Amino acid sequence: MPTNVTVDFERARDKSQKAKSAEEKLNALYEMQRFAPSHKGGENLRRDISRKIAQVKKEQEKQRKREKQKGSGPSLAVKKEGIGQIAIVGLPNSGKSWLLNKLTGVDVEIAPYPFTTKKPVVGMMNYKGAKIQLVELPALVEGSSSGKANGPQLLSVARTADAVIMAVRDSEEQRVLLRELRSANIAVNEKKPMIEVTPNKFGGIEIANKKNLKAPMRELISFLKVRGLYNVNVVLNEELRNMQQVDRALDDRIVYKNALLVNPFTEKNIESLPQKIFSLLGRVLIYTKRPGEKPDLEAPLALPKGATIEDAARMLHKDLAERLKFARVWGGSKFGGQRVARDYRLQNLDVVEIYC
């Protein structure tokens, strides 16, 4: 091993040697990889670290398969309804049931003892006429992601939900909950690295947008080859500073969810929560009206942020989008009833009148 390693590298190596879990080991190895010498003499060291990372991840996958078999049981899947499904997760007595009751009116048994909720409880929250499905999951515990307390089935509901509400009472509960979600490959309030890796039919490794490469080129190439990726195109749509970004971009097991952290017992402005919850979905609500009539405020369209007049017309009917000439919009940045083209980007709570 080269003797001219940095203090940061030595600290990371010490963390790796003292790691008590695969996750801690992996994070330490990523740190070692980041601080490893970039000169030619460090090639063998960097290659050895990449092999260890691949080995730890392989062991993690084997462990997940064993845990999945151990924790297998009846499915707890909840059919999605409304404009989005949001899972409420938390540890025992974290206020999940109280929160669901306040937001949806659903009667849930609330008691001072743990595990009151035995199965997912569903309620529909009204926000500006739109219905959002809230699903309270039975309590998670430390070790749920490893099979405890029916954890794999519960976490599978959170994986398929559109977003997550984390009900916690203190920072320690928050830490445990985040760790269980992370161990189940649920990344909250993070974005998937904007790094594309696709097959290269001409052979070899090609790197596009090299200006975004802030790590040694040979480190990236070695990292890919250790994973058996010898013929790929890599497009760097963001700055690449460490190989963990590439690893996460390649890992299809990870799901990325918007999340809202709530302490139900100290939440003073419960009336502000519906708007915050709606914002997790990344949608805009659009109301429609006919000329001379009032808008229908009970059945808004829910469109992705950035949607246009044409998108709204298509959602109403595909033929309407083809015959669309223009629209008038109330709300947002427009004056009342201002005429706009089909490519006008709608804003939340706009009222739209379409002309063909």
Secondary structure, DSSP 4 states (H G I P E B T S, - for coil): --S---HHHHHHHHHHHH--SHHHHHHHHHHHHHHS--SGGGHHHHHHHHHHHHHHHHHHHHHHHHHHHHT--S-------BT-EEEEEESTTSSHHHHHHHHH-------SSS----S-EEEEEEETTEEEEEEEPPPP-TTGGGTGGGHHHHHHHHHHSSEEEEE-SSHHHHHHHHHHHHHTTEEES-----EEEEE-TT-SEEEE-GGGB-S-HHHHHHHHHHTT--SEEEEESS-B-SHHHHHHHH-TT-EEEEEEEE-TTT-S-GGGHHHHHHHTTTEEEEEE--TTS----SS-EEEETT-BHHHHHHHH-HHHHHH--EEEEEETTEEEEEEE-TTPBP-TTEEEEEE-
